[in-house]
Amino acid sequence: MKLRLVGGLILVFATGNLGFAVARRLRERVALLIRLQGLLQFLITEIDFAVTLFPEALIKVGESLGSDVNMFCNQVVKSLDLGLPLSAAWEHGLTSLVNDSPLQPGDIRPLLTLAPIIGLTDSKDQLRHLKLAQEHLRQRQLEAEQEADKNQKLWCYLGVLSGLVTVLILI
């Protein structure tokens, strides 16, 4: 009897933990979209006011915006060091970011549109495209917030209740 109780508790804990993990990824997606908007704002400031080289600016901003954004910035800088053009390095970094984070492929579409523009057009054009991408990211963030608000509790309850139902079926 004790063994069944312990097994049931482990099952409920495991399925509950899975539900909470999905809910946590929904929150992390929103936070990462906010940090990516911060990255674009930093790039806007650097292009508009400062005269920092692009790799140096990426390293500086990456360190201050969290591990996911830092990984993306470092990936872009490493690709530039290997001799890739900025557009290819940017796309390669974004692909790695989507693969290693809770972002969905549609979340990076505004950033992908920047690849052929960054570093190749005049500053006014770059600023315009960066602001437009930032606004698109803001829209994706609002959609992600709505989805997270709607689904977080659902996933938490679903995880725990699916474990309880499984235990009841097995008993």
Secondary structure by P-SEA (a helix, b strand, c coil): caaaaaaaaaaaaaaaaaaaaaaaaaaaaaaaaaaaaaaaaaaaaaaccccccaaaaaaaaaaaccaaaaaaaaaaaaaaaacccaaaaaaaaaaaaaaccccccccaaaaaaaccccccccaaaaaaaaaaaaaaaaaaaaaaaaaaaacaaaaaaaaaaaaaaaaaaac
